[in-house]
Amino acid sequence: MEHKIVDFVIQLAVILFAISFHESAHALAALKFGDTTARDLGRISLNPIRHIDPVGSILVPIVLYIFSGLIFGAAKPTPVDLRRTKNPRLANLVVSAAGPVSNFLLAAVGLVIFAILRRADPMVMQDLLEALRGNRFAAGALAPIAYILYFFVMVNVMLGVFNLLPIPPLDGSGVVLSLVGAPAARVYGVIAPFGFLILILLISTPFLRNVFRPFQTLVLRLIFGA
């Protein structure tokens, strides 16, 4: 039970930081194109309170952890007024992509730190495996650091991949809309009201697990240096 509590707290802290960084990236990208809406609302911040959505950031992670042992969540959408930007179509592309890209950058930083840890102490990876199996952390500071870092990398990669799905209101739909234009706008105009329902259906089926699996496999290979 103690291990489960620690595990939950670590994963929740990681997801709150990841979504805060993600939403701040959206807000900063919008500001670069001239829209100050998100900045004026204090959304360029790593303070999770600025971004927390009671359902997506708290309830969903708790329910997912209870049923799957993994945490996933979402923040309040970052408000963007494309009418205030210099080039709305390009702005939409960059702002939409900024969130997922920011998560991939965080994951890359985590992988670099993992490479350093492996060089400093090759046994730390065996200790990480033991911790992931539910055993106690090994003595010393590196094992807990590696455990936190594992979830840091995995959560950021999965968050980036998930948000690139071309389903409204996810960021991937904004990317597709910017690249394709009017044809995509017509399609999204029809399915946008059902976007959340579509996502719930995908989450409740093996579809998302199948999408995530190759990325999870890649991350594991990069972490363990396989």
Disulfide bonds with the S-S distance in Angstrom:
none
